[in-house]
Amino acid sequence: MADSTDEDYMRRAIDIAREGERNPGGSPIGCVIVLNGRIIGEGHNMTHGRHDPTAHGEVVAMRRAGETLQNWELRGATLYSTLQPCGMCTMASIWAKIGRIVYGAGRDDVHAMYFEDRHLDTDDFIRDAYRKDLVIEGGLLARECAELYFKPDEDVPVEEQANI
């Protein structure tokens, strides 16, 4: 993607999320990691398919980015996620030394089941980790991203419930 913008990368994350939704064992949370204008890792949630509670889209993308760079440090990279990263993914971003997180739909845009303890927020993890060099920006293409998920007041079928 020559001369790509944040919007272009988020649209790619949305495409990956849709792909995840179509794959058995996948779910519609997409992530793209970019360094120096190049996609170095991407992924969607694969927790069910891999029987791995850590296989969130962001972690899958970080693992692939690490393989691409042959390095666990993703210093200076930007992570694009269709949904505000959970605590685990935020902490993994901190440990990976990612420089910027851009997400689409936030807590108020989707059903509460997508997030852990409701009083903690991604910003809290970053502030408490003393990462003043990590920038987080939310709401990019939020409406399009939120369409991938259950709405805040929607009745979620039991078989679809997560984290509740």
C-alpha positions as CSV (number, residue, x, y, z in Angstrom):
1,M,0.0,0.0,0.0
2,A,2.1,2.9,-1.2
3,D,1.3,6.2,0.4
4,S,-1.3,4.5,2.6
5,T,-3.2,6.5,5.3
6,D,-4.6,5.5,8.6
7,E,-8.0,5.1,7.0
8,D,-6.5,2.7,4.4
9,Y,-4.9,0.5,7.1
10,M,-8.1,0.5,9.2
11,R,-10.1,-0.6,6.1
12,R,-7.6,-3.4,5.7
13,A,-8.2,-4.3,9.4
14,I,-12.0,-4.3,8.7
15,D,-11.5,-6.7,5.7
16,I,-9.4,-9.0,7.9
17,A,-12.2,-8.9,10.6
18,R,-14.7,-9.9,8.0
19,E,-12.5,-12.7,6.9
20,G,-12.2,-13.8,10.5
21,E,-15.9,-13.9,10.8
22,R,-16.2,-16.2,7.8
23,N,-13.5,-18.6,9.0
24,P,-14.6,-21.5,11.3
25,G,-13.2,-20.7,14.8
26,G,-12.5,-17.1,13.9
27,S,-14.3,-13.9,15.0
28,P,-14.5,-10.4,13.6
29,I,-11.7,-8.5,15.2
30,G,-9.1,-7.5,12.7
31,C,-5.7,-6.0,13.2
32,V,-2.9,-4.7,11.0
33,I,0.6,-3.7,12.2
34,V,2.5,-1.2,10.1
35,L,6.2,-0.1,10.3
36,N,7.7,2.5,8.0
37,G,4.7,2.3,5.6
38,R,4.8,-1.5,5.3
39,I,2.4,-4.0,6.8
40,I,4.5,-6.4,8.9
41,G,1.8,-8.4,10.5
42,E,-2.0,-8.8,10.4
43,G,-4.5,-11.2,11.9
44,H,-8.0,-11.7,13.3
45,N,-9.3,-13.4,16.5
46,M,-8.6,-17.1,16.4
47,T,-9.2,-18.1,20.0
48,H,-11.8,-20.8,19.3
49,G,-10.1,-22.2,16.2
50,R,-6.7,-22.4,17.9
51,H,-8.2,-23.3,21.3
52,D,-6.0,-20.4,22.6
53,P,-7.4,-17.6,24.8
54,T,-4.5,-15.4,23.8
55,A,-5.1,-15.7,20.0
56,H,-6.7,-12.3,19.8
57,G,-6.3,-10.5,16.5
58,E,-3.8,-8.1,17.9
59,V,-1.6,-10.9,19.4
60,V,-1.8,-12.9,16.2
61,A,-0.7,-9.8,14.3
62,M,2.1,-9.2,16.8
63,R,3.4,-12.8,16.4
64,R,3.4,-12.4,12.7
65,A,5.1,-9.0,12.8
66,G,7.8,-10.6,15.1
67,E,8.3,-13.4,12.6
68,T,8.6,-10.8,9.8
69,L,11.2,-8.7,11.6
70,Q,12.8,-11.7,13.4
71,N,12.5,-9.5,16.5
72,W,10.0,-9.3,19.4
73,E,10.4,-5.5,19.6
74,L,8.1,-3.7,17.3
75,R,9.4,-0.3,18.3
76,G,7.9,2.5,16.2
77,A,5.2,0.4,14.7
78,T,1.5,1.4,14.5
79,L,-1.2,-1.2,15.5
80,Y,-4.6,-0.7,13.9
81,S,-7.5,-2.7,15.4
82,T,-11.2,-2.7,14.6
83,L,-12.0,-2.8,18.3
84,Q,-10.4,-1.0,21.2
85,P,-7.8,-3.5,22.4
86,C,-8.5,-5.4,25.6
87,G,-6.1,-5.3,28.6
88,M,-4.1,-8.3,27.4
89,C,-3.6,-6.9,23.9
90,T,-2.7,-3.5,25.3
91,M,-0.1,-4.9,27.7
92,A,1.3,-7.0,24.8
93,S,1.6,-3.8,22.8
94,I,3.4,-2.1,25.7
95,W,5.8,-5.1,26.0
96,A,6.4,-5.1,22.2
97,K,7.2,-1.4,22.4
98,I,4.6,-0.5,19.8
99,G,4.6,3.3,19.3
100,R,1.0,3.9,18.4
101,I,-2.4,2.2,18.7
102,V,-5.3,3.3,16.4
103,Y,-8.6,1.6,17.0
104,G,-12.1,1.9,15.4
105,A,-15.0,1.0,17.7
106,G,-14.6,1.8,21.4
107,R,-16.3,0.6,24.6
108,D,-19.4,2.8,24.1
109,D,-19.9,1.7,20.5
110,V,-20.4,-2.1,21.2
111,H,-21.8,-4.6,23.7
112,A,-20.0,-4.7,27.1
113,M,-19.2,-8.4,26.6
114,Y,-16.2,-7.4,24.5
115,F,-14.3,-5.9,27.4
116,E,-12.9,-7.1,30.8
117,D,-13.7,-5.3,34.1
118,R,-15.7,-2.3,33.0
119,H,-13.9,0.3,35.1
120,L,-10.5,-0.3,33.4
121,D,-9.7,1.2,30.1
122,T,-6.8,0.9,27.6
123,D,-5.6,4.3,28.5
124,D,-5.3,3.2,32.2
125,F,-2.9,0.4,31.2
126,I,-0.8,2.7,29.1
127,R,-0.6,5.4,31.8
128,D,0.1,2.9,34.5
129,A,2.9,1.3,32.4
130,Y,4.6,4.7,32.2
131,R,4.7,4.6,28.4
132,K,4.6,8.3,27.6
133,D,5.9,7.4,24.1
134,L,2.9,5.2,23.3
135,V,0.1,7.1,21.6
136,I,-3.5,5.8,21.5
137,E,-6.1,7.2,19.1
138,G,-9.7,5.9,19.0
139,G,-12.7,6.3,16.8
140,L,-11.2,5.9,13.3
141,L,-14.0,4.6,11.1
142,A,-15.9,3.8,14.4
143,R,-19.3,3.4,12.8
144,E,-18.0,0.9,10.2
145,C,-16.1,-1.0,12.8
146,A,-19.0,-1.1,15.3
147,E,-21.1,-2.7,12.6
148,L,-19.0,-5.8,13.0
149,Y,-20.1,-6.4,16.6
150,F,-23.2,-6.7,18.8
151,K,-24.7,-3.3,19.7
152,P,-24.5,-1.9,23.3
153,D,-28.2,-2.8,24.2
154,E,-28.5,-5.9,21.9
155,D,-29.6,-9.2,23.4
156,V,-26.7,-11.6,22.7
157,P,-27.6,-15.2,22.0
158,V,-26.1,-17.5,24.6
159,E,-23.9,-19.3,22.1
160,E,-22.4,-16.0,21.0
161,Q,-21.6,-14.6,24.5
162,A,-18.1,-14.0,25.4
163,N,-16.6,-12.5,28.6
164,I,-19.9,-12.4,30.4
